[in-house]
Amino acid sequence: MWAWYSVTAFRHTVDINVSLGTLNKVDPANTRRCECHDGYVGNGVQCLEKAIPPLDRCLEENGECHLVATCTDLHFQEKTAGVFHFQSPKGKYQLTYPEAEKACESEGASIATFKQLSAAQQLGFHLCTVGWLQNWTAGYPTTYPSPGCGSNHVGIVDYKQRTNQSEMWNVFCYRVEDVSCSCPYGYVGDGKFCNGNLLEVLEATPYLSVFYSMLLNYANTTDEGVEFLKFLSNETSLKTLFVPQDDSFEKNLTLSWRDLEHHVSEMDILLPYANLTIGRVLPSKIGSNLSISAAFSNCTGSTCLKVNDKVITQWDIPAFNGIIHIIKGPLKAPLVQETPDSQVTHPIITGLVAALLTLLLIVTAGAGFFWYRQQSKGFRFSHFKSEYDYDDDDFDNGGSGTTRQANPPLVSIPNPMYGDGNFFYEPFEDSCE
């Protein structure tokens, strides 16, 4: 079958006929070399509009990803200009044109145009399989000559528009791939935004600058403030932080260190807005209560909550180590009962008083025990010297060497401590030899 074409996309216009991919000049004596014009590519017989390679969108403003996110331009990385091949699950060449349209739509794409397939071919897309193209056309791309693919033709093997609506082919689809954004470790978000720890989120949020400045001032003036900032940036525990927005601060209002630490929950869990149920009480960093209740004033939503007396206006701002809820006005910590200086006792004095009291108790106990022992002792026998008693000299008989010893009678007298029993014992008598 012969077809005649007037080719005008190259430098010299000649009439040619095409049969099975071969060229035959009308007048062999008038030989011309076919070349495509600038802006076209091809062998001169087929001139395709020169495709502009897609640019890596990540090179410009990080592909609209967050500054710390990793950007990947999938459209650029695939090197097919958004074109991909689809085959029916039933097998090769099992799609009619209407079925091909539905197949591309199921992939979030549309049937590729001839121009889109040409751009993919110029980027290196080679596939010797016929697929539907837009407007009931069909073809396939080749990037190198092959006898089995279009008789060594390089470009788009064009099957032109098909008139047989029952024909079945595969299909070439087109879609613009998205830019993929991913947050690095230490951040949370979808890549379009990446939030760090609680302090970093506060720093990056313009309408929370007043509270953030107060935290910095607290850290610059006290060691406790430094520790509190470390607590808020610590990534090993989760916190729920209530932050007043800038326009809710009264003029010249200052917050004490207790007020600042009263804005964060001591609980090591994330508490999104859905978990802030009415009646729930959270312990704050200073040990006071953060009570959740319903808000009936200054409420713009269907279900409004407040913490203590401050309405929660915005919620669930994620951070790598916690979550932030925005409130209408700063929280004030409960007052602490102060003890007068006259009632404050130095710990050393307290210790001395305690030691003296202990010593006094020991001495008292010892004296009582001694008195009890004295009272518990029985009547003791005593020796009374009577008129019958003699001194040792009286026993000396003129130095004769003999002594006379008198033993006064011993009488047992009952001990009044053990009753008045009438017990007598005979006196002991000395036996004389």
C-alpha positions in Angstrom: 0.0 0.0 0.0 1.4 3.3 -1.0 0.8 6.7 0.6 2.0 10.1 -0.6 3.0 12.9 1.8 4.3 16.4 1.3 6.9 16.7 4.2 7.4 20.3 5.2 9.1 20.0 8.6 12.6 19.8 7.1 14.8 22.1 5.2 14.1 20.8 1.7 10.5 20.0 0.7 10.2 17.0 -1.6 7.3 14.7 -2.5 7.9 11.2 -1.2 5.9 8.0 -1.0 6.0 5.8 2.0 5.6 2.0 2.0 6.3 -0.1 5.0 8.6 2.5 6.4 10.8 2.8 3.2 11.3 6.0 1.3 11.1 6.3 -2.4 11.9 9.6 -4.1 9.7 10.6 -7.0 12.7 11.6 -9.1 15.8 9.7 -8.1 17.9 12.1 -10.1 16.8 15.0 -7.9 18.1 13.5 -4.6 17.7 15.6 -1.5 18.7 15.0 2.1 15.8 15.5 4.5 16.6 17.5 7.7 14.2 18.7 10.3 13.9 22.4 11.0 15.2 24.0 14.2 13.0 23.1 17.1 12.3 19.6 15.7 14.0 16.3 16.0 13.9 13.2 13.8 15.2 11.6 10.7 13.7 14.1 8.3 10.9 11.7 7.4 9.4 12.1 10.8 10.0 15.4 12.6 8.9 15.6 16.2 8.6 18.8 18.1 11.7 19.1 20.3 10.8 18.4 23.9 12.0 20.6 26.7 13.3 18.3 29.4 11.5 18.8 32.7 13.4 20.8 35.3 14.0 19.5 38.8 11.4 21.5 40.7 13.4 20.9 43.9 16.0 23.3 42.7 13.6 26.2 43.1 12.5 27.0 46.6 13.0 23.3 47.5 10.0 22.4 45.5 7.7 24.2 47.9 8.8 21.7 50.6 9.8 22.9 54.1 13.3 24.2 54.2 14.6 21.3 56.3 12.6 18.7 54.3 14.1 16.4 51.7 12.6 17.2 48.2 12.3 14.6 45.4 10.8 15.6 42.1 9.2 12.3 40.9 8.3 13.8 37.6 12.0 14.6 37.0 13.4 11.4 38.4 11.3 9.0 36.3 12.8 10.4 33.1 9.6 9.7 31.1 8.0 13.2 31.2 5.0 11.8 33.0 4.2 9.0 30.5 3.8 5.4 31.6 2.6 2.2 30.0 -0.5 0.3 31.3 -1.5 -3.2 30.4 -4.8 -4.9 31.2 -4.7 -7.5 34.0 -6.2 -9.8 31.4 -3.0 -9.7 29.4 -1.5 -7.9 26.4 -3.7 -6.0 24.0 -7.0 -6.4 26.0 -8.2 -2.8 26.2 -10.6 -1.0 23.9 -10.3 2.7 23.7 -13.1 3.4 26.3 -11.5 0.8 28.6 -8.1 2.4 28.1 -9.6 5.8 29.2 -11.0 4.3 32.4 -7.7 2.4 33.1 -5.7 5.7 33.0 -8.3 7.4 35.2 -8.0 4.7 37.7 -4.3 5.6 38.0 -5.0 9.3 38.4 -4.0 10.0 34.9 -5.3 10.5 31.4 -4.5 9.0 28.0 -1.2 10.5 26.7 -1.1 12.6 23.6 1.2 12.1 20.7 3.3 15.1 21.8 3.6 13.7 25.4 4.7 10.3 24.1 7.2 12.1 21.8 8.7 14.0 24.8 9.0 10.7 26.7 10.8 9.1 23.7 13.3 11.9 23.5 14.1 11.3 27.2 14.9 7.7 26.5 11.5 5.9 26.7 11.6 2.8 24.5 8.8 0.3 24.4 8.0 -1.9 21.4 4.3 -2.4 22.4 1.4 -0.6 20.8 -0.7 1.5 23.1 -3.7 3.8 22.7 -3.1 7.5 22.5 -5.5 10.4 22.7 -8.2 10.8 20.0 -8.4 7.1 19.1 -4.8 7.1 17.8 -2.1 4.5 18.7 1.6 3.9 18.5 4.7 3.3 20.5 8.2 4.9 21.1 11.5 3.7 20.0 14.9 5.1 20.8 17.2 2.8 18.8 16.7 0.9 15.5 15.3 -2.6 15.7 14.0 -4.8 12.8 11.1 -6.0 15.0 10.1 -2.5 16.1 8.9 -0.3 13.2 11.4 -1.7 10.7 14.3 0.1 12.4 12.4 3.3 12.8 13.6 5.6 15.6 10.9 8.0 17.0 7.2 7.3 17.3 5.8 4.4 15.3 2.5 6.0 14.5 -0.5 3.9 13.8 -2.6 6.9 13.1 -6.2 7.2 14.0 -8.0 3.9 14.3 -11.4 3.5 12.8 -12.2 0.0 14.2 -13.6 0.7 17.6 -13.4 -2.9 18.6 -9.6 -2.9 18.3 -7.7 -3.7 21.5 -4.3 -2.4 22.5 -2.5 -1.5 25.7 -2.5 2.2 26.6 0.0 5.0 27.3 -1.1 7.2 30.2 0.1 10.6 31.4 0.2 12.3 34.7 2.4 14.9 36.3 4.1 13.3 39.3 4.1 15.2 42.5 7.1 16.5 44.4 7.7 14.3 47.4 8.6 16.1 50.6 9.8 14.3 53.7 10.9 15.6 57.1 14.2 14.5 58.6 14.6 12.9 62.0 13.7 15.3 64.9 10.8 16.9 63.0 7.2 16.0 62.4 5.0 17.0 59.5 4.1 16.1 55.9 7.2 17.7 54.4 5.3 20.8 53.4 5.8 21.7 57.0 8.3 20.2 59.4 8.0 21.1 63.1 10.9 20.5 65.6 10.7 20.4 69.3 8.3 22.7 71.3 10.8 25.6 71.6 11.5 25.5 67.9 7.8 25.6 67.1 7.4 28.6 69.4 10.3 30.3 67.7 9.0 29.7 64.2 5.4 30.8 65.0 5.1 34.6 64.8 1.9 35.0 66.9 3.5 33.2 69.9 6.5 35.5 70.1 5.5 37.2 73.4 5.4 34.0 75.4 8.6 32.7 73.7 10.4 36.0 74.7 9.3 35.5 78.3 10.8 32.0 78.3 14.1 33.3 77.0 14.2 36.0 79.6 13.4 33.5 82.3 16.4 31.3 81.1 18.7 34.3 80.8 18.1 35.4 84.4 17.8 32.1 86.4 19.2 28.6 86.5 15.6 27.3 86.9 14.7 29.0 83.6 17.6 27.2 81.9 16.3 23.9 83.2 12.8 24.7 82.1 14.0 25.3 78.5 15.8 22.0 78.6 12.6 20.4 79.8 10.7 21.9 76.8 13.3 20.8 74.3 13.9 17.3 75.7 13.0 14.8 73.1 12.7 11.8 75.4 9.4 12.8 76.9 6.1 14.1 75.5 4.4 17.3 76.7 1.2 19.2 76.2 1.8 23.0 76.2 -0.8 25.7 76.4 0.5 28.9 74.8 -1.3 32.3 74.9 -1.4 34.1 71.6 0.3 37.5 71.3 -2.8 39.7 71.1 -4.3 38.2 74.3 -1.6 39.7 76.5 -2.6 42.9 78.4 -0.2 45.8 78.1 2.9 45.6 80.4 1.7 42.2 81.8 4.5 40.1 83.2 4.4 36.4 84.2 6.3 34.9 87.1 8.3 31.7 86.8 5.5 29.8 88.3 3.1 31.3 85.8 5.3 30.2 82.9 5.7 26.6 84.2 2.0 26.4 84.9 1.4 26.4 81.1 2.7 22.9 80.5 1.3 19.5 81.7 3.6 17.3 83.7 2.0 14.1 82.1 4.4 12.3 79.7 1.7 11.8 77.0 0.3 13.7 74.0 -3.1 15.2 74.7 -4.7 16.3 71.4 -7.9 18.3 71.5 -10.1 15.3 71.1 -8.7 13.9 74.4 -9.3 17.1 76.4 -12.6 16.0 77.7 -14.8 18.1 79.9 -13.9 17.5 83.6 -10.4 16.3 82.9 -7.8 17.6 85.2 -4.1 17.8 84.2 -1.2 18.4 86.6 0.9 21.3 85.6 4.7 21.5 85.9 4.4 23.2 89.3 1.9 20.6 90.6 -1.3 22.7 90.2 -4.4 21.8 88.3 -5.1 22.5 84.7 -8.9 21.9 84.5 -10.7 21.3 81.2 -14.2 22.7 81.0 -16.8 23.9 78.4 -16.5 27.4 77.1 -19.7 29.3 76.4 -18.3 32.7 75.7 -15.7 33.8 73.2 -16.4 30.6 71.3 -16.5 30.4 67.5 -16.8 26.6 67.1 -19.6 24.1 67.9 -17.6 22.5 70.7 -15.3 24.9 72.6 -13.2 24.1 75.6 -11.2 26.1 78.0 -8.3 25.3 80.3 -8.9 26.9 83.7 -10.5 30.2 82.6 -8.8 30.5 79.1 -10.6 29.5 75.9 -8.7 27.2 73.6 -8.7 29.0 70.2 -6.4 26.8 68.2 -5.3 23.2 68.8 -3.2 20.3 67.8 -0.1 22.1 66.6 2.4 19.2 66.4 5.9 19.2 67.7 8.5 16.4 67.7 8.2 16.1 71.5 4.7 17.3 72.2 1.7 19.2 71.1 0.6 22.8 71.4 -2.8 24.3 72.1 -3.3 28.1 71.6 -5.3 29.9 74.4 -6.9 33.3 74.7 -4.8 34.8 77.5 -2.0 33.6 79.8 -2.6 31.3 82.7 -1.9 32.5 86.3 -0.5 30.1 88.8 -2.3 29.8 92.2 -0.9 31.9 95.0 1.4 30.2 97.5 0.8 30.7 101.2 3.9 32.5 102.5 5.3 31.8 106.0 6.4 34.9 108.0 10.1 35.2 108.6 9.6 35.0 112.4 8.0 31.6 112.0 10.7 30.2 109.9 13.1 28.0 111.9 16.6 27.4 110.7 17.3 23.7 110.0 20.4 23.7 112.3 18.4 25.2 115.2 15.7 22.6 114.6 18.2 19.8 114.7 19.8 21.1 118.0 16.4 21.4 119.7 15.5 17.9 118.6 18.8 16.5 120.0 18.3 18.3 123.3 14.8 17.0 123.6 16.1 13.5 122.9 18.8 13.8 125.5 16.4 15.1 128.1 14.1 12.1 127.4 17.0 9.7 127.9 18.1 11.4 131.2 14.5 11.4 132.5 14.0 7.8 131.6 17.3 6.8 133.3 16.4 8.7 136.5 13.0 7.0 136.5 14.5 3.6 136.1 17.0 4.3 138.9 14.2 5.4 141.3 12.2 2.3 140.4 15.1 0.0 141.1 15.6 1.7 144.5 11.9 1.3 145.4 11.9 -2.3 144.3 14.8 -3.4 146.6 13.8 -5.4 149.9 14.6 -4.5 153.5 18.3 -4.8 154.1 19.7 -6.2 157.5 21.8 -3.8 159.4 24.2 -4.5 162.3 23.5 -2.4 165.3 26.1 -2.2 168.1 24.5 -2.9 171.5 25.8 -2.8 175.0 26.9 -6.4 174.6 29.1 -5.5 171.7 32.8 -5.1 172.4 35.6 -3.6 170.6 38.4 -5.7 169.4 40.4 -4.6 172.4 37.8 -6.0 174.7 38.4 -9.4 173.3 42.1 -9.2 174.2 42.5 -10.9 177.6 45.4 -9.1 178.9 47.5 -10.2 176.1 47.1 -13.8 177.2 46.6 -14.7 173.6 43.1 -15.8 174.2 40.0 -13.9 173.0 36.5 -13.9 174.0 34.0 -13.4 171.2 30.4 -12.6 171.9 27.8 -13.1 169.2 24.7 -11.0 169.7 21.5 -12.8 168.9 20.2 -12.4 165.3 16.6 -11.8 164.9 14.8 -11.9 161.5 12.4 -9.0 161.1 9.8 -9.2 158.4 10.1 -6.8 155.5 7.2 -4.4 155.4 7.4 -4.4 151.6 6.2 -8.0 151.5 3.5 -7.8 154.0 3.2 -8.2 157.8 3.5 -12.0 157.9 4.6 -13.4 161.2 7.8 -15.2 160.2 10.5 -15.7 162.8 13.8 -17.5 162.6 15.8 -18.9 165.4 19.0 -17.1 166.1 22.1 -18.7 164.8 24.3 -20.2 167.4 28.0 -20.5 167.2 29.3 -23.9 168.0 32.3 -23.8 170.3 35.0 -26.3 170.2 
